[in-house]
């Protein structure tokens, strides 16, 4: 009996090498961890990373990003190992991109393009897709001149999602028109969200925003606290579209919980601008719940990166509580912070109560204490207080037939809860 021939239908991954320059002039980032991150981003982007080339220099080479000697080494490796893509750890200038393309004769993708690529893969909502396209066009606009040769070699795979070749070959005028069109559509979405947010503000709803490094476990906690399922996966940038849910704690108190896009070292400024909408929810928060992957060897660097971006976005005045996550995978000394914090795992049922208790304590801290006495006939007011304020004590005085209530409420500037 002849053996049946099987065909391997599994799609072959594009092979890639990573190139990073540790420039002495740029000491604000931890070079090793940015290279590890680049490898993780490449894996998320379905690239098969074959090798890494790094170089210490006082500054990036203006023409080739790397020095000439290192460039020759990279060229030789590409020739003998059939590499499809070169990924650089920094955003390339138009001149660097053009020169590298000319020398290496294969696709050259920089860190910004790689992140944009992941955003293109991850965006689910119409708004998310528009934001991606806008960021991609914004990135490509000044580089159109230098992309002529490389575009003809793009073929399929990485770097071709989002605006395709035809879009890139359009002249600048068409791209500007498209960008204005997208901005107009996005403004409509932003206006809609503003109206929705203003309504929430009027109602005095307390808002909590989940923030944290990409892949820290924000979506897992969003699901655990909201008791529902959103996209939750062990991937960088798994969440792109802002999600908001109303959550009830303490037998009635309602607050709004928002999930946000993950932060990352060297997050390109165009992306912070493009994905501002996912951080808009965080900007209006009364409390930031900062989720940290405590099992990651670089969790301290990640923690600092998030706080640096929070500072850049002028959000450092918002109270913050820390959820040191993935306790089950953590090794070594228990993490701590000078801010209120817990050490938990979203996989542990009991830890959901731990985080809920942290929330209750921190919500109390940001609200104003009140005491109120209600007649037994004022059921509507009692219901209102249970929903809109954090009631900590409720006693019925039988002699007076009154409710004695103690709790915490959100007070708008110059006004009190009705």
N, C-alpha and C positions, 0 to 999 in steps of 0.2 A: 504494500500500500504506500503510495507516494505521499510524502509529508506536505501538508498544505503550507504554502508560503504566506507568511503574515507581513503586512505592511505596517511600518511604524508611522502612525498618523500624528504622533506628538510633534508639535511645532518646535523647531530648533531655535533656541534662544540666541540672540545676537551676542557675540563675544565682545568684551570691552576691556580696556585698561583705564586705570585711574591715574591722573597726574595732579600732584599738588606741590605748590611752592610755599615753603615756610619762610615768609618774608619777615625779617626782623622789625620792619617798620609797622607791622600789624600784630601787636602782641595781645590785643584784647581777647582773642579767641584761643582756645586750647587746640593746637594744630592736630595732635594725634586724634582727639575726639572728633574734630571736623572731618578727618579722613575716614574714620570709622562710620561716621554718619553718611558720608558720600557713598560708601560701600553699601550701607543699608538702603539708601535712596535708590541706588542702582539696582539692587535686588528687588525692591518694590516695583521698579520700572521694568522688571523682567529682563535684566541684562545679566549675562554670565561673565562675572569679573575674573579675568585670568591673571592680572598682575597689577601692582601699584608702583608708580615711580614718584619719588619725592626728592625735593632738593631744598637745601638751606641757602638763602640768598638775602642780601640786605634789602632788596626790593625786587618786584616782578620785572622780567625783561619786557621792555616796551613793545618789542616787535613779536617775540615768540612766546611770551609768558614764562618759559623756562630758558635756561642758558643754552648756548649752541652745542656744547658737549652732551648735555642731557637730551637735547633734541635728536642728536645722532643715535644715541642709545635707544630712544623710543622708536625711531625709524627702523632700526635693525630688528627690534623685537616684533614690530608690526609685520615686517617682511617675512620673517620666519615662522610666525604663529597665526597667520590668517585672522587678524583682528578686524572687527567691523566698525567699532566706535571708540573714540577717545573721549573720556569725561574729565573735565578740569574742575578743581576744587574751588575756583573763584570765577566770578563773572568776567568774561573776556571783553576787551574793547573790540570795536569793529576791525581795527588794524591787526590785533593779535589773532582774531578769529580767521581773518582773510589769509594771513601769513601761515598759520598752522595748517589750514586747509590746503594751501598750495604746497607745503612741504610734505604733509603726511598722506594726502590723497585719499583719506577716508573721512567719514563723518566726525566732526568735532562738536561736542555738546558741552556747554558749561553748566555750572551748578544751578544757575537760575533757570536755564532751559529744562534741566532735569526735574526741578521742583514744579515748573509749569506743566511739564509732561504728566506728572503724578496728579496735579490738580485737574488736568484734562481727563484723566482716567477716572478720577473720583467724583467729580461734580455730578450731582444728581438732579438738583432743581434747575429750573430755567434760569434763575438768578445766578446760581453757581456757574452754569455754563457760560453765561454772558460775561461774568467776572473773569473767567479763564480766558475767554477770547480777547477781551479788552487788554488783559495783562500780556498775552502773547503778542498782540499787534503792537502794543506799546514798546515791548522789548525789541521786536523786529524792525520797527519803523526806522531807527537810525542806522540799522545794520543792513538794510536792503541792498545797498551797493556792493557790500562785501560778500553777499550770499549767492551771487550769480552762479559760480562754478560748483559750490557745494550742493546747491539745490538740484542741479542736474544729476547728482549722484545719490540723492536721498533715497529713492526707491521706496521701500516700505519700512515698517518698524519705527523705532524711536525717532522723535523729532518731526513726525509727520501727522500727529493727531492735532485736532483743533484746526487752525487755518491751514488748508492744504496748499499744494504747490501753486494752483491757479490763483489762490488769494494772494500768495506771496509775490507772484509775478505781476500783480496789478500795480499800477503806479501809485505813488504816494498819495495822490489826490483821492483815489478810490479808498485807500486805507483810512485816510482822515475822515472821509464821509462815513465809512462803516463804524469807526470809533465814536463819532458824534452820535450816530444812530444808537449804538449800544449804551452810551452815556445817558441818552434820553430815556431809553427803556429802563435802565437801572434807576434813574431818578424817580420814575413812576413807582418802582418797587420800594425805594427808600421813603418816598412820601407816604406810601401806604403804611409802612412800618412805623413811621413817625406818628401818624394818626392813631395807630393801635397803641403805641407806647404812651402817647399823651393821655389816652383813655385810661391806661393802667395807672399813670401818675395821678390822674384825677381821683381814681378810686383808692389811691394810697396803698397800692399793692407792694409788698416787700419783694425785692428782686435779688436772687442769688445767681452768680455766674460761675460755671465750672471753667477753670483755666488750667493750663499746664503744658508741659512739653508734649510734643507729638508722641503718641503711643504710651502715655503714662497710665492710661486706664480711665480717662474721663467718661467715655461712652459707657463703660461698664458700670460706673457709679451713677451716671444719668439713668441707666436702665434700672439699677437696683433701687434708686430713690423714687423714680417715677413709676416703677413696676411695669415697665414695658420694654419692648425690644426695638432698638434702633441698630444701625450698622455697627457691629462690634467685631473688630478683627485685629490680629496682631500685626498690623502694618503701619508704616508711617503715613500720616495724613489720612487715616481712614474716615475721619469726619471733616467735611468741608462746609456743608450747608447748616446754617444756624438752626438749632431745634430749641423750642421753648415749650415747657409744660407747667400746668398749675399743679402744685403739690400740697397735700394737706398733712400737717403734723400737729401733735399736741391736742388731738381730739377736736379739730376744727380750724386751726389757724392756716390760712392759705398763703402760699408764696409762689413766686414764679421762678422756675429753674431753667437756666439757659446753658446749652452746651456750646463750646466755641472751637474753632480750628486750633490744631496743635501748634505750639511755638517751636522754633528750631534755631540753632546757631546760624549766623550769617543769613538770616531770612532776608531775601532781597527786598529793598525798599518798595519796588514796584508791586511786590506781592502784599506787603503790609497795606499799601494804598488800595490795591484791588480787593483785598479781602477784609477791608475795614468793616464791611457790613456784618461779618461774623463776629467782629469784636465790638460792634456798636452796642450789642446787648450787654456786654461786659462793662462798657463805659458808664452805663446808667445803673449799674448794680449797687445795691446797698451793702453787699458782702461778696467777696471773691473766695471761692472754695478752690484752693490750689492743690491739684492732684499731682503727686510726685511718685515716679516709679522707683521705689527704694531698692529694688533688686538690681537696678542698673549700676555698673561700676562707676559711671560718671554722673550719678544722680545729683551730686552737689553742684557740678557745673551746670546741669540742666536747670536746677532750682534757681541758680544765679541768673541764667539766661532769661528765664521767664520774668524774673523781677526787674531785669534791665529793660526788657521790652515794655513791661508795665509802667516803668518810669518814663520811657520814651513816649508813651501814649498819654502821659499826664494822669495816670490812674493810681499813683502810689498812695493817695490820700484815702482810697477806699479800704475799709477794714478787710483783713485777709486771714483765713484759717487754713491750716495745712493738713492735707490727707496724705500721709506717707503710705502709699499703696503697695500691693504685692508682698505683704508680710510673709506669705507662705514661701516666697522665692528668695527672700532677703537672707544674706549671710553676714555675720560680723556684728559690730556694735549697733544697737538700736538707734535709728536716726532721731535727731531732735532739732527744734527751732526755737527762737525767742518769741515766735508767734504761737497762738493757741494751735495745738496739733494732736493728731491721733495716729496710731500705727496699726494699720488694718489690711484686710484682704476683701475684695468685692465678692470673692467666692465663699466667704464665711457669713452665713445667715445672721449670726449674733453681731457681727461687725456693722451691719446695716443700722442696728440700734445705736451702736457707738457713734456712728457718723450723724445719725439723727439727733442724738443728745448734744453733740458738738454744735450742730446747727442751732438747736434751741438756745444753748448758752450764748452763742455768738450773736444770734438775732436779738436776744434780750439786751446784750451789751450795746447794740446800736440803736435800740428803741428807748422811749421815754416811759418811766414807771408811772402808773396811775392807780388810783383807788376810786371805786364808784359804788354807790348804793342805789339799787333799783327796786321799785315796788313790784310785787308779784304779777301785776297786770302788764308790766312792760316786757312782754315776751319778745317782741320784735327787736328791741334794743339789746336784749340779752343775746339773741341769735347773731345780731350784727357784731357785738363784741367778741363772741366766740370765733367768728369767721375772720374778722379784720384786725383783731389784736391778739396778742399772745397771753391768754388767760392762765395765770399760775395758781390762783386760789379762787374758789367759788363756794361760798357758804350761804345756806338759807337760814335766816333768823326767824324762827317760828313766832316769837312774841310780836315782832314788828311786821312780820310777813313781808320781809324784804330780802333781796339778794345782796350779799356783800362780795364785791369782786375786786381782786387785785390782779394787775397784769402789766403788760408793756405794749405801747402803741407807737405807730409811726406818725410823727408830727411834721406836717409841711411847714415851711418857713412862714411864720406869722399866722398860721391857722391851726385849729385843733380838729380832731375827728368830730364829725357831727353825731 
